[in-house]
Every structure is written in C-alpha cells, then in structure tokens.
Amino acid sequence: QRAEYIKPHFASIVTFMLTATSDADPTVALEACDFWLTFASLDEDSYDDEMMGCVAQSLPQLLPVLLKGMVYPPDKIEE
C-alpha cells in the first residue's frame, strides 16, 4: 500500500490541502478538491483510523470552504 509512505506526514498533508482548498487561485483550489475527492473515494483498506481521524478533525474547517467554493451555473440555481 502506498498509504504507508504518506501516513507519517498525513496530518501535515491534510493541513496543507485545507489551505490549498481555499486558495484564491481557482486552479490550486480545484486541484486541492481533487485530493478530498480521491480520499473520499478510497476503499477502507487504503487508509487507517489515524488517517481518517486527521480528516475528521479538519471537517469543521473544510466543509465551509468546500461549500463556499461550490459554483453553479445560473440555470441550476433556479432549480
């Protein structure tokens, strides 16, 4: 598993990606969102409780940033 290589640094990675998710540059923010999507798509064998705990602790900061970054075309807003 590749997770063993990033596990010792995962808390720092989560912090960095949280910061990148709210970056003023939309390209940076979008790439950071790909990190969260990838993590959310992993099967249970790809991460452990400690890694999930790092993400869970970041949710109070992450969710508002993700919601603020959601962009919908005008026709979808009307629906």
SVG drawing of the C-alpha trace seen along z (x, -y; Angstrom):
<svg xmlns="http://www.w3.org/2000/svg" viewBox="-36 -35 43 38">
<polyline fill="none" stroke="black" stroke-width="0.4" points="0.0,0.0 1.2,-3.5 -0.5,-5.0 2.3,-3.7 4.6,-6.3 2.4,-9.3 1.0,-8.2 3.7,-9.8 3.1,-13.1 -0.7,-12.8 -1.7,-15.4 0.6,-18.0 -0.8,-17.0 -4.4,-17.5 -3.5,-20.9 -1.8,-21.9 -4.6,-20.7 -7.1,-22.5 -5.2,-25.7 -4.9,-25.0 -8.7,-24.3 -9.3,-28.0 -6.6,-29.4 -7.5,-32.5 -6.2,-30.8 -9.1,-28.6 -6.7,-26.1 -5.0,-25.5 -8.3,-25.2 -9.7,-22.8 -6.6,-20.6 -6.9,-20.5 -10.6,-19.5 -9.3,-16.5 -7.4,-15.4 -10.5,-15.4 -12.5,-13.5 -9.7,-10.9 -9.6,-10.4 -13.4,-10.1 -13.3,-7.5 -10.7,-5.2 -11.8,-1.8 -11.4,-1.0 -8.2,0.9 -6.4,-2.2 -6.4,-4.2 -6.4,-3.6 -8.2,-5.1 -5.4,-7.6 -5.6,-9.0 -9.4,-9.1 -9.1,-10.9 -7.0,-13.6 -9.6,-14.2 -12.5,-14.1 -10.8,-16.7 -10.5,-19.0 -14.2,-18.8 -15.3,-21.8 -12.9,-23.9 -13.2,-22.0 -16.9,-21.9 -17.4,-25.7 -14.6,-26.1 -16.0,-23.5 -19.5,-24.9 -18.2,-28.4 -16.3,-27.1 -19.3,-25.4 -20.2,-27.1 -23.4,-26.5 -24.5,-28.0 -27.5,-30.4 -29.9,-27.9 -29.1,-25.3 -29.5,-27.9 -33.1,-28.5 -33.9,-24.8"/>
</svg>
